[in-house]
C-alpha cells in the first residue's frame, strides 16, 4: 500500500510532466524561419501563448538592423499601430490564452548566408502582464523566452543609398548656379540707380544739342 506522501509526490511529478512541455512550447515563432538575403519575403509571427492565463492584446517587435523595407500587415481584429523606426506594433484582440495567433509582415533582410537575425518580441497581455521573448544564443535561452530567429540562406549586402546633393543640385550632386546676364538686368544697377549706358546716352544728346545751339549763334553773329 502506497503512503500518502508517495502518492502526493507521484501526482506532483505527473502534473509537472504535463505542464512543463506545454510551457516550453509556448514560444513566439517566425515562419518561414529561413529566407534568402535581398529578397522581399512574406513572414508571420505566431504566438503560441504565455500570458500566464491572460489574453494577448498586443505585440511589440524590434526589427533587426539587417532588415529593411519591412511592413506589418493587419488582420481581422488586429491593427498596425504607429511605431518608431525599427519597430512593428500590432494591437487588437483580446486573443484568448490557448489559441494560436499569427500576425503577418513583409520584409527584406541582408547579410551573409547563415546569419541569424533575432526579432525580439514583447507580448502584451490583459492586466498589464508582459512576456519578453528576447533571449538569444541558444542553450538556456531555449528553455526560457527565446526570440524568434530568421536564418539567411544566401549572401547579399545591403545597397548603399545614393548620395543626395544640396538643394537645387543636378544629377552629379553639384550645386547648380546661373550666371547673371547684364543685358537682362534692366536699366538699374545693383544700387537701384540708373545704369551707366543710359547716362552716357543722355550726356551725348545734351552735348549735341549744346553744340548745335552754339553753331547757330555763331552763324547769326557773323552775319
ZIBELSUL-V746684 format. One record per residue. RES is the residue in three letters. SS is DSSP state (a for helix, b for strand, c for the rest). Layout:
RES_SS ; RES_SS
This chain:
UNK_c ; UNK_c ; UNK_c ; UNK_a ; UNK_a ; UNK_a ; UNK_a ; UNK_a ; UNK_a ; UNK_a ; UNK_a ; UNK_a ; UNK_a ; UNK_a ; UNK_a ; UNK_a ; UNK_a ; UNK_a ; UNK_a ; UNK_a ; UNK_a ; UNK_a ; UNK_a ; UNK_a ; UNK_a ; UNK_c ; UNK_c ; UNK_b ; UNK_b ; UNK_b ; UNK_b ; UNK_c ; UNK_c ; UNK_b ; UNK_b ; UNK_c ; UNK_c ; UNK_c ; UNK_c ; UNK_c ; UNK_b ; UNK_b ; UNK_b ; UNK_b ; UNK_b ; UNK_b ; UNK_b ; UNK_c ; UNK_c ; UNK_c ; UNK_c ; UNK_c ; UNK_c ; UNK_c ; UNK_c ; UNK_b ; UNK_b ; UNK_b ; UNK_b ; UNK_b ; UNK_b ; UNK_b ; UNK_c ; UNK_c ; UNK_c ; UNK_c ; UNK_b ; UNK_b ; UNK_b ; UNK_b ; UNK_b ; UNK_b ; UNK_c ; UNK_c ; UNK_b ; UNK_c ; UNK_c ; UNK_b ; UNK_b ; UNK_b ; UNK_b ; UNK_c ; UNK_c ; UNK_c ; UNK_c ; UNK_c ; UNK_b ; UNK_b ; UNK_b ; UNK_b ; UNK_b ; UNK_b ; UNK_b ; UNK_b ; UNK_b ; UNK_c ; UNK_c ; UNK_c ; UNK_c ; UNK_c ; UNK_b ; UNK_b ; UNK_b ; UNK_b ; UNK_b ; UNK_b ; UNK_b ; UNK_b ; UNK_b ; UNK_c ; UNK_b ; UNK_c ; UNK_c ; UNK_c ; UNK_c ; UNK_b ; UNK_b ; UNK_b ; UNK_b ; UNK_b ; UNK_b ; UNK_b ; UNK_b ; UNK_b ; UNK_b ; UNK_a ; UNK_a ; UNK_a ; UNK_c ; UNK_b ; UNK_b ; UNK_b ; UNK_b ; UNK_c ; UNK_b ; UNK_c ; UNK_c ; UNK_c ; UNK_a ; UNK_a ; UNK_a ; UNK_a ; UNK_a ; UNK_c ; UNK_c ; UNK_b ; UNK_c ; UNK_b ; UNK_b ; UNK_b ; UNK_b ; UNK_b ; UNK_c ; UNK_c ; UNK_c ; UNK_b ; UNK_c ; UNK_c ; UNK_c ; UNK_c ; UNK_c ; UNK_c ; UNK_c ; UNK_c ; UNK_c ; UNK_c ; UNK_c ; UNK_c ; UNK_b ; UNK_c ; UNK_c ; UNK_c ; UNK_c ; UNK_c ; UNK_b ; UNK_c ; UNK_c ; UNK_c ; UNK_c ; UNK_c ; UNK_c ; UNK_a ; UNK_a ; UNK_a ; UNK_c ; UNK_c ; UNK_c ; UNK_b ; UNK_c ; UNK_c ; UNK_c ; UNK_c ; UNK_c ; UNK_b ; UNK_c ; UNK_a ; UNK_a ; UNK_a ; UNK_a ; UNK_a ; UNK_a ; UNK_a ; UNK_a ; UNK_a ; UNK_a ; UNK_a ; UNK_a ; UNK_a ; UNK_a ; UNK_a ; UNK_a ; UNK_a ; UNK_a ; UNK_a ; UNK_a ; UNK_a ; UNK_a ; UNK_a ; UNK_a ; UNK_a ; UNK_a ; UNK_a ; UNK_c
